[in-house]
């Protein structure tokens, strides 16, 4: 009986998340029908089972690991030439016995963002990514009945970031409905782009087997959850369709795509460095302040401990064992408030016995989205610039999209926990 409850513990989390989304709805009486709600949940489970549990499909997704390794090696050639041994080239000195070669994140891992950003722009210009995006858009329209513009945005978010993905549908912002606008914001918050997918997977490579496959799987499985939660919170259908003749994300040629993709990657590269420096500094300052308070259970208060206490119940509800919930809650709090990459860095640094195999998988999926406070500012700024007339409306939806984005990835973690037998 206990094992059965543990297996389906995530159902509690899914029900709780849906209830919270409905409570924050702008119109609780106008929620989608139960058939559509259960259909959206079913789509999420079917996606999860197909990707993770069908060996043939998982093997195809797993091939991405080989691609990432190739990109890693190619990036290392460039970073080692530019930065020398700090960028991954051979050391000009001998290490003392037992010492490991230094891993310098800024010069050995983060350059992946620049290379993949340029590669993604080139593949977009060559219409390779556009075909995949339109295929995903068609699937979302057929299964969940979303409009063309929402489907296109959902497909684009698998490859493009919170700043770039709105460019794909920028021609439609002025005429799309409020519900469609919010759904697009939530989709951006609940997925990760290809560039940072590679970064996160590389960071977790030694901690989570086949991390690339799990990152891809997480973003795909979160799409129906994001659409479901968005429609619960801001009811309404909207039927804005897309037109191939409308201006979207376009490049003047292959060389232009490489250059602009590189420049976008450089901005993201510098942003990640700056955010990590500032976040670690702020956390250290807050911890110094908290150290002035009396000890709790014989230990000083820290931001990580507080996050653990606040988010532990949610992590337990989505399937993490209670003895692991505090550690999982700390990571979820770091992701939601500060930054998901910092949370993944912390996950990679934890002792190997912190989580069970199932708990680690749930946490990995629950963290896989960009819904943090900095992203709220980015998406408001981006859409507000593309559609000045709706800036105030987007600003008013910002924190709702942050909440829904975190709930969507938590739902994905719950689904993965339910279908994972250990």
N, C-alpha and C positions, 0 to 999 in steps of 0.2 A: 504493500500500500504506500509506504514511504517513498519507494523508488518510483512508483507511478506518479505520485504528486510532484516529485522532483523533476520528472521528465516533462510534465506539462505545467510547471510552475510559471512559465512565461505567459500563459493564458491570463493570469492575474494581471501581469504588467500590461498586456495589450488592452484588456478591459479598462484598466485604470487610465491609460493614456487616452483612449477614446472618450472616456467620461470627462477628463480634464479638458480636452479639445472642445467637446460639446458645451461644457460650462462656460468657456470663453467665447462661445459663438456670438456673432452679431445678431443672429436670428435663430433661436433654438427651435422655433416651430417650423422653420423652413429647411430642416436638415434633409439630407438625401434619404431615399427609401432604404429600408433594411436590406432589401434584395441587393441593391447597389453596394451598400456598406460591406455585407458579407462577401459579395463578389470581389471587391477590391482586396479584402483580406485573403481570399482564396487565390487571387492572382499573385499576391506576395508569396504565399506558401508554394504555389506551383513553380514560380520562378526559382525559389530557394531550393526546392527538391530537384528541379531539373538541372540547375547549375552545379550544385554541391554533391548531389546524390547519384546522378547519372554519370558513370565512369567516362563514357565517350565525351560528353560535354565538358566535364571537369578537366579531362586531358587537353581538350582544345583551349580552354581558359588557361590551363597550366603552361601552354606553349608561350604565353606572354612572359613567363620567367626567362626563357631563352632570349627573347627580344630585349628584356630589361638588362640582362647580363651583357648583351652586345652593346647596348647604349652605354652601360657603365664602363666597359673597357674603352670604348671610343672617347667618352668624356674624360677618362683618366689620362689618355694620351694628350688631350688638350690642356687639362689642368696641371699635369706634371711638367709640360713644356713651359707653361706660363708661371707656375708657382714653385717649381723645383720639388725638393723632397717633401715640403709641406703640402704639396698638391698630389702626392702619391708616387713621385719618382724614387729611385733608389737612394737610400740614406748615404750621405757622405762620411758617415762615422759608424762605428760598431756599437751595437746596443749592449748594455751590461747583461750578464747571464740572467735569463728568466724574464727579461723585459719584452714587452710587445711593441711593435712599430706604432708610432703615434697616429691616432685617427683624428684629423682636424676637420670638423664638420663643414666649416665655411669654405674650405679649399678642396675637399675630397668628395663630399656628398652633395652639397648645395649646387655646384655647377651642373648637376643633372637637370635642374630646373631650366637652365638656359638652353641646353642642348635639346631637351624634349619639347620645349616651347617652340623652338625654331622648326623642329621636325613636324610637330603638330600643325603649324601654320602651312608648311609645305604640303603636307598630306591633305589639308583642307583646300588649298588652292588646286591641287590635282583632283579634287572631288572624291577622294577615297573616303575621308571622314564624312563628307556630306552625304554620301550614299548610305553609310552606316547610321548617321543621325536620322535621315529620312525613313530608314527601315524601322528604327526604334519609335519614331513618331507615328508611323502607321500602326505599329503594334499597340501603342498606348491608346490611339483613337479607336481601334477595333475592340480592345478588351475593356476599357474604362469609359469609352464614349466622350473623351475630352475633345476640345476643339483643336483645329490644326495648329494654331499658334502655341497652345500649351504642349501639344505633342512634340512640336519642333523644339521648343525650349527644353523639354525633358530629355530629348535625345542629345541636344548640344551640351547639356550639363555633364555628361559622362566624359567629355573630352576638354571642355573649356571651363575656365574658372568663373568666380563670382563677378569679375569685372568684364571678362570677354563674352560670356554666354548671352547677356542682354543684347549685345550687338547683333546677334543672329536674328532677333525679333524686334529690332529697334523701330522698324517701319510701322509697327502695329500698336505701339504703346498708347498713342492718342485715342485710338478707337476701341481697344479691348475693354472688357467689363472689369469691374473691381474684383470680382471673383477670379478671373483669369490673371489679372495683375498679381494678386496675392499668391496664387498657385505658382506662378513663375518665380516669385521671390522664395517660396518655400522649397521648390525644386533646387534652386541654387544653393540654399542653405544645407540641404540634406544629402548632398553628393560631394565628391571631390573631383577636381580636374585631372586630366592625364599627367600633367607636369608634376603636380604634387603627389599623385598616386605613386609615381616612380620613386619620388623622394621618400615617402612614408614606407613603402614596401622595402626599400633598401635599408632604412633604419631598423625595420623589424625582421630583416632577413634571418638573423641568428636566433630570434625569439619565436617567431611564428612560421612554421613550415609553409612553403608556397604562399608567401605573403602577397605577392602580386595578384595571384588568383583570387584571394580573399578580398583584396581591395576592389578589384573589378566587380566581383560578386556583390559586395556591400552596396556599391553605388547603384547597380541594377535593381537589387531587391528593395532599395529605399524609394524608388520612383513611385510605385503604387501607394506606399505608405504616405509619402509627401502629398500626393494628389488627394487621398482620402482625408487626411487631417486638414488640408487647406479648404476642402469643400465643407467640412464640418464647421470650421471656424468662420469662414466667409461664404455662406451658401450662395448658390447661383450657378447657372450653367455657362452662359456665354458661348457664342458660336463663331468667333472670329477665325476665319480660315486664312491659309497662307497662299501666297502667290509667288511663283518662282521668279517673276519679273521684278518684284519689290527689292529694293536695295537691302543687303544684309552685310555679312562679314565677307569682304572681297579684297583681293590683292591684285596688283597690276601685272604680276608675273611671278615666276618661281623665285627669282632673286629678291624681289620685293617681299615675298612671303618669308623668306629666310631672314632677311634683315629686320623686318618688323616683328617677326616671331622672336628673334634674338633680343631686340630691344624690350619687348614685353617680358621676356624671361629675365633680363637684367633687372628690370623694375621689381619683379617678384623675388628674385635672388636677394636684392638689397632690402626689400621689405621684410623677408623672412629673417635675415640677420638682425635687422633693427628691432623687430618685434621680440625675438628671442632674448636679445640683450636687455631690452626694457622690461620684459616680463620677469626674467630672472632677478633683475634689480628690484622691481616692485615687490616681488614675493619675499626677497631677503629683507627689505625694509619693513614689510608687514610682519614678518616673523620676528624681527627685532622688537617691534612694538608689542606683539603678543607675548613675548618672553617676559615682559614686565608684570604680567598677570600671574596669579598663583598657579602652581603646578596642578595638573589634572591627571589623576591616576599615576602620580609620580613622574609625569613627563610634562615638559613645557608645551604650551599651546602653539600650534603652527597652522598655517593656512591649509596645508595638506590634510591635517587631522580634522579640521572643521569641515572641509569639503567631504571627507570620508563620512562624517556623522550625518551631514545634510542629505547626501545622495545615496547613502547605503540602502535605505528602504526601497528606492526605485530600482537599484541594481539587483536587489534580492527579488523584487517582483518580476523582473525580466528573465530570471533564471539563474543568477549567480548564487552559489551557496552562501549562507549567512556568514560563515567564518571568513569568507573572501570578500564580503560586500563592502567593508570599510575601505579596503585597498582599491576596489573597483569604483566606489563612490568618489574617492579622492581623484582618480583619473578622470572620471566623468565631470567632476566639478572643474578640474583644470581645463578640460576641453571646452566646456560650455562658457566659462567665464573668461579664460585667458586665451588658450590656443590649442588646437588639436595636435599640432606637431610637438609641442612641449609635452602633451600627454603621452604621445607615442614614444618620445625620448625617455620619459619616466618609466613607461611600460617596458621598454627594452633594457632599462637599467635595474629593474627589480630582480630579486633573487629568483632562481628557477622554480622554487617550490611555493611561490606566492599564490599562484592560481593553479587549479586543476586544468586539464586540457580543455574541458568544456567551458569552464569559467573564463579562461583566456580567450577562447574563440568568441564568446558573447561580448566580452569587453572590446575586443578588436573591432567587431562590427558596430558596436554602439558608439565608438569614437569616430567612425568613418564619415565625417561630414564637417563642413566649415562653419557651422552655426556657433559663432562666438561673437562677443561684443564688437570686436574690430570689423568683422564681416558685415554687421548691421550698418556701420558707417559707410563701408565700401559700397554696398548695394544701394543704399539711399543716394549716395553721391553719384553713382554710375547711372541709375535709371533717372534720377533727377536732372542730370545733365542731358541725357538723351531725350527726355520729355519734360521740359521745364514746367509745363502746365499741370503736371501731376506730382510735382516734387512734394508738396504738402501731404498729399494722400499717401505717397510712398513712405514718407517719414512717419506718418501715423501707423503704418502697418509694420514698421521695422522690428519692434520687439515681439510682435505676434509671430512674424516669420522666424525669429530666433527661437521662440518657444516651440513652434511647430517643427522646425528643422531638427532640434534636439530630440523631440518626441518621435520623429520619423526614424532616426537612426537607432533610438532605443527600441522601437518596435521591431526593427530589423534584427537587432541583437536577440530579442525575445523569440523571433521566428527561428533563428539559427539554433538557439538553445533547445527549442522543441523538437527540431528535426535531427539533432545530434545525439546519437546513442553512444554512451561510453560504458 
